[in-house]
Amino acid sequence: MRVSIFRGQIAAFAAVLLTACATKAPPPQGQADPDRAVAGLHAAWMSAPAETLYAGAPTGRGTQTRSRAFIRRQAQNLSFRHPRHVPTRWLLAVMAYEAKDPIDATRHLDTLLRLQPVHPEAVMLRTRIDLEEGNASHATRLLTSQVRVRPDHAGLRESLASAYFMSGDHKRALQALDSAETLGGAADRIAYNRGLIAEDQGNVEQARTFYEQALALSPNWRQPRARLDGLAGSPVQMNTPEAFAPPPPPLPQPPIPATALR
């Protein structure tokens, strides 16, 4: 079974801030502002070490930080109080994904997309999970539908290219990458993904050129180097964990898409 190894887009979500919160009407007296609560929970999540998924970690001052599991429970409680609050669902989905809990991430993403069907970041994460599980057909349908209403979103085009690649449709994958490039998609990812397609087609020299381009743009990125080593005679199997692009890094900013606050 073909496995997509396109680099994920979650790091791109870091550019989205809470700028729209300031224009929202204040919550009723006696109720906490869920936007502020989400920002606080995200800050706590980012300050808690990744290894504290189940227990607090020593801070060096005789106390303990809150564990990430505890912070997730707080976010879940917030969703009970505000079940239709899209930023809370988005935060819960990102937390669950980073905690390697795709089932819970999928549950929150599906709820979010029922509340707000046009949400490129949620669709990108939802279909990333699909592709990791080998469900390229569902990913393609969801991405194609989202692209119709957000044709200007480069990340959606890159994700769609990944779905086409996993399905073995090189022509459409390349077309989607061309669209992503036109819309300002990350040049290193696009070059790397073109290299994957060229390699899968047996065009070794073209693949080498694309991998070298990606490595020149991101010298510390392991995947282009691994593919170049493979072309040199140390093959990296395309259906093994070693071939996957690295997992997305934690979000350095509150993961609240502007579309969620309109």
C-alpha positions as CSV (number, residue, x, y, z in Angstrom):
1,M,0.0,0.0,0.0
2,R,1.3,3.4,-1.0
3,V,2.1,5.6,2.0
4,S,2.2,9.4,1.7
5,I,5.4,11.0,3.0
6,F,4.6,14.6,2.3
7,R,5.7,16.9,4.9
8,G,2.8,18.2,7.1
9,Q,1.5,21.7,7.2
10,I,0.7,22.2,10.9
11,A,3.7,24.4,11.5
12,A,2.1,26.9,9.1
13,F,-0.8,27.4,11.5
14,A,1.6,29.2,13.9
15,A,1.2,32.4,12.0
16,V,-2.5,32.8,13.0
17,L,-3.0,35.0,16.0
18,L,-5.9,36.0,18.3
19,T,-6.2,39.5,16.7
20,A,-9.9,39.2,16.1
21,C,-10.7,38.6,19.7
22,A,-10.4,42.2,20.6
23,T,-13.4,43.1,18.4
24,K,-15.7,40.5,19.9
25,A,-18.5,41.5,22.3
26,P,-17.7,40.7,25.9
27,P,-19.2,37.5,27.4
28,P,-22.2,37.8,29.7
29,Q,-21.4,38.9,33.3
30,G,-20.2,36.0,35.4
31,Q,-19.0,33.9,32.4
32,A,-15.4,33.5,31.5
33,D,-14.4,34.6,28.0
34,P,-13.7,31.3,26.1
35,D,-11.2,33.0,23.8
36,R,-9.1,34.1,26.7
37,A,-9.4,30.7,28.3
38,V,-8.2,29.0,25.1
39,A,-5.2,31.3,24.9
40,G,-4.3,30.5,28.5
41,L,-4.7,26.8,28.0
42,H,-2.6,26.9,24.9
43,A,0.2,28.8,26.8
44,A,0.1,26.2,29.6
45,W,0.3,23.4,27.0
46,M,3.3,24.9,25.4
47,S,5.1,25.4,28.7
48,A,4.5,21.8,29.8
49,P,7.2,19.4,28.6
50,A,6.1,16.9,26.1
51,E,6.9,14.0,28.4
52,T,4.3,15.2,30.9
53,L,1.4,13.6,29.0
54,Y,0.5,11.7,32.2
55,A,2.4,13.4,35.1
56,G,3.8,16.7,36.1
57,A,7.5,17.4,35.7
58,P,9.7,19.0,38.4
59,T,10.3,22.7,37.8
60,G,13.4,22.8,39.9
61,R,11.7,24.8,42.7
62,G,10.2,21.9,44.6
63,T,6.9,22.2,42.8
64,Q,5.5,20.5,39.7
65,T,4.1,21.9,36.4
66,R,0.7,20.9,35.3
67,S,0.8,17.8,33.1
68,R,-0.4,17.9,29.5
69,A,-3.1,15.4,30.4
70,F,-4.4,17.7,33.0
71,I,-4.4,20.7,30.6
72,R,-6.3,18.6,28.0
73,R,-8.9,17.8,30.7
74,Q,-9.3,21.5,31.4
75,A,-9.8,22.2,27.7
76,Q,-12.4,19.4,27.6
77,N,-14.2,21.0,30.5
78,L,-14.2,24.3,28.6
79,S,-15.8,22.5,25.6
80,F,-18.6,21.3,27.9
81,R,-19.3,24.8,28.9
82,H,-19.0,26.2,25.4
83,P,-19.9,23.3,23.1
84,R,-20.2,25.4,20.0
85,H,-16.9,27.4,20.5
86,V,-14.8,26.6,17.4
87,P,-11.4,27.7,18.9
88,T,-11.8,25.3,21.8
89,R,-12.5,22.4,19.4
90,W,-9.5,23.3,17.3
91,L,-7.2,23.5,20.4
92,L,-8.5,20.1,21.6
93,A,-7.8,18.6,18.2
94,V,-4.2,19.9,18.1
95,M,-3.6,18.8,21.6
96,A,-4.9,15.3,20.9
97,Y,-2.8,15.0,17.7
98,E,0.3,16.1,19.4
99,A,-0.4,13.6,22.2
100,K,-0.6,10.9,19.5
101,D,-4.3,10.4,20.0
102,P,-5.7,10.5,16.5
103,I,-9.1,9.1,17.5
104,D,-9.8,12.0,19.8
105,A,-8.3,14.5,17.4
106,T,-10.7,13.2,14.7
107,R,-13.7,13.4,17.0
108,H,-13.0,17.1,17.7
109,L,-12.2,17.9,14.1
110,D,-15.4,16.4,12.9
111,T,-17.4,18.3,15.5
112,L,-15.6,21.5,14.5
113,L,-16.3,21.0,10.8
114,R,-20.0,20.5,11.5
115,L,-20.0,23.8,13.4
116,Q,-17.8,25.6,10.8
117,P,-17.6,23.8,7.5
118,V,-15.1,26.2,5.9
119,H,-12.0,25.8,8.0
120,P,-8.8,25.0,6.0
121,E,-6.5,24.3,8.9
122,A,-9.0,21.8,10.4
123,V,-9.4,20.1,7.0
124,M,-5.6,19.9,6.6
125,L,-5.2,18.2,10.0
126,R,-8.2,15.9,9.5
127,T,-6.9,14.7,6.1
128,R,-3.4,14.3,7.4
129,I,-4.8,11.8,9.9
130,D,-6.7,10.1,7.0
131,L,-3.4,9.8,5.0
132,E,-1.5,8.5,7.9
133,E,-4.2,5.8,8.2
134,G,-4.1,5.1,4.5
135,N,-7.6,6.6,3.7
136,A,-6.6,8.6,0.7
137,S,-10.1,8.5,-0.9
138,H,-11.7,10.3,2.1
139,A,-8.9,12.8,2.3
140,T,-9.2,13.6,-1.4
141,R,-13.0,14.2,-1.2
142,L,-12.7,16.4,1.8
143,L,-9.8,18.5,0.4
144,T,-11.5,18.8,-3.0
145,S,-14.6,20.1,-1.4
146,Q,-12.6,22.6,0.8
147,V,-10.6,23.8,-2.2
148,R,-13.8,24.8,-4.0
149,V,-14.6,27.3,-1.3
150,R,-11.0,28.3,-0.5
151,P,-9.2,28.2,-3.9
152,D,-6.6,30.7,-2.6
153,H,-5.2,28.5,0.2
154,A,-1.8,27.1,-0.6
155,G,-1.8,24.6,2.3
156,L,-5.0,22.9,1.0
157,R,-3.3,22.5,-2.4
158,E,-0.2,20.9,-0.8
159,S,-2.4,18.5,1.2
160,L,-4.4,17.7,-1.9
161,A,-1.1,16.9,-3.7
162,S,-0.3,14.5,-0.9
163,A,-3.6,12.7,-1.3
164,Y,-3.2,12.4,-5.0
165,F,0.3,11.1,-4.6
166,M,-0.9,8.4,-2.1
167,S,-3.5,7.4,-4.7
168,G,-0.8,7.1,-7.4
169,D,-2.2,10.0,-9.4
170,H,1.1,11.8,-10.2
171,K,-0.4,14.1,-12.8
172,R,-2.9,15.6,-10.4
173,A,-0.4,15.7,-7.6
174,L,2.0,17.8,-9.7
175,Q,-0.9,20.1,-10.8
176,A,-1.8,20.6,-7.1
177,L,1.8,21.4,-6.3
178,D,2.0,23.9,-9.1
179,S,-1.1,25.7,-7.7
180,A,0.4,25.7,-4.2
181,E,3.6,27.2,-5.6
182,T,1.6,30.0,-7.3
183,L,-0.2,30.7,-4.1
184,G,3.0,31.0,-2.1
185,G,3.4,27.5,-0.6
186,A,6.7,26.7,1.1
187,A,9.4,26.2,-1.6
188,D,11.3,23.5,0.3
189,R,8.2,21.3,0.8
190,I,7.2,21.7,-2.8
191,A,10.6,20.8,-4.1
192,Y,10.8,17.8,-1.8
193,N,7.4,16.6,-2.8
194,R,8.2,17.0,-6.5
195,G,11.3,14.9,-5.8
196,L,9.1,12.1,-4.3
197,I,7.0,12.1,-7.4
198,A,9.9,12.0,-9.8
199,E,11.5,9.2,-7.8
200,D,8.3,7.2,-7.8
201,Q,8.2,7.7,-11.6
202,G,11.7,6.4,-11.9
203,N,13.3,9.7,-12.9
204,V,16.3,9.6,-10.6
205,E,18.2,12.6,-11.9
206,Q,15.2,14.8,-11.7
207,A,14.4,13.6,-8.2
208,R,18.0,14.3,-7.2
209,T,17.7,17.9,-8.4
210,F,14.5,18.5,-6.5
211,Y,15.9,17.0,-3.3
212,E,19.0,19.1,-3.6
213,Q,16.8,22.2,-4.0
214,A,14.9,21.3,-0.9
215,L,18.1,20.7,1.1
216,A,19.5,24.0,-0.1
217,L,16.5,25.8,1.3
218,S,16.4,23.8,4.5
219,P,19.9,22.4,5.3
220,N,18.8,20.8,8.5
221,W,15.8,18.9,7.1
222,R,16.6,15.2,7.4
223,Q,14.2,13.9,4.7
224,P,15.8,15.3,1.6
225,R,19.2,14.0,2.8
226,A,17.7,10.6,3.4
227,R,16.2,10.5,-0.1
228,L,19.5,11.6,-1.6
229,D,21.3,8.8,0.3
230,G,18.7,6.4,-1.0
231,L,19.4,7.5,-4.6
232,A,23.1,7.0,-3.9
233,G,22.6,3.3,-3.0
234,S,21.3,3.3,0.6
235,P,17.6,3.0,-0.1
236,V,15.0,4.3,2.3
237,Q,11.9,2.2,1.9
238,M,8.9,4.5,1.1
239,N,6.6,2.4,3.3
240,T,8.5,2.5,6.6
241,P,8.4,5.0,9.4
242,E,11.9,6.2,8.5
243,A,10.6,7.6,5.3
244,F,8.0,9.8,6.9
245,A,8.7,13.5,7.2
246,P,9.2,14.6,10.8
247,P,6.1,15.2,12.9
248,P,4.9,18.8,13.0
249,P,6.5,20.9,15.7
250,P,4.4,22.3,18.6
251,L,2.6,25.5,17.7
252,P,4.4,28.5,19.1
253,Q,1.3,30.7,18.9
254,P,-2.3,30.1,20.0
255,P,-3.7,27.9,17.2
256,I,-6.8,30.0,16.5
257,P,-7.5,30.5,12.8
258,A,-8.9,33.9,12.0
259,T,-11.8,32.2,10.3
260,A,-12.9,30.8,13.6
261,L,-13.3,34.3,15.1
262,R,-15.4,36.0,12.4
